Amino acid sequence: MCGRFTLRTPLTVLSQQFLFELGPAAEMAAVRPRYNIAPTQTIAAVRRLEASSPRTLAWLHWGLIPSWAKEAKMAASMINARGETVAEKPAFRSAFARRRCLILADGFFEWKKTGKQRQPFYFRMHDEQPFALAGLWESLRGPAGSDGSPLESCTIITTTANELCRPLHDRMPFILEPCDYDRWLDPAAARDDLFALIQPYPAEAMKSEPVNPRVNNVRNDDPACVAVQEELF
């Protein structure tokens, strides 16, 4: 699964790597590095509204709320979507068909459990570069948004774990290769072509290290959350 991740990379760097235009300077300047992104928070995603449209940056609520939902309470249970069944589940199939996005990250966490103790491990690329988690997005119109505007939300697709993640969990986020970004973002992409992409990311391109249990508390969001240390348990 994917229940916590980071995005420390500056937006100026992300815009060059993921080919989206930056918004107003004041808005971009207000964005800070994130060391402990948790469900129900606002996260950065790149999407393409039409096949011929440019890529745009969007800020989405993490926890997908289907367009037919009557309220936003179900979002907390929709942070992940299994890649194997994403085209069949009522909550995800419409978004999978037409509303896919790149969720920007530069690391994610998984936990080793020993009794009641939880040792966090931080997974990232060997070259420390940011990457794209495959996501789906939806727009819920009506009273869910506090001012009556649409509430846009998203979920992260998961797949079977690779050799690096498997000792801690049997699932991992589906990480896209850069050469597949355009196909994933194309609203008209064929279903079979999309399913062919949903594979575990190569373990040899990634690394994992135990980090400070400070990340276990969602209120903590600072560099200490990714500080590498000896495994405690």
Sequence and secondary structure as in RCSB ss.txt:
>XXXX:A:sequence
MCGRFTLRTPLTVLSQQFLFELGPAAEMAAVRPRYNIAPTQTIAAVRRLEASSPRTLAWLHWGLIPSWAKEAKMA
ASMINARGETVAEKPAFRSAFARRRCLILADGFFEWKKTGKQRQPFYFRMHDEQPFALAGLWESLRGPAGSDGSP
LESCTIITTTANELCRPLHDRMPFILEPCDYDRWLDPAAARDDLFALIQPYPAEAMKSEPVNPRVNNVRNDDPAC
VAVQEELF
>XXXX:A:secstr
    EEE S HHHHHHHHT     HHHHHT   EEEE TTSEEEEEE SSTTS  EEEEEEES   TT SSSGGG
GG SEEETTTTTTSTTTHHHHHH EEEEEESEEEEEEEETTEEEEEEEEETT   EEEEEEEEEE STTSTTSS 
EEEEEEEEEE  TTTTTT SEEE EE GGGHHHHH TT  HHHHHHH     GGGEEEEEB GGGGSTT  SGGG
G B     
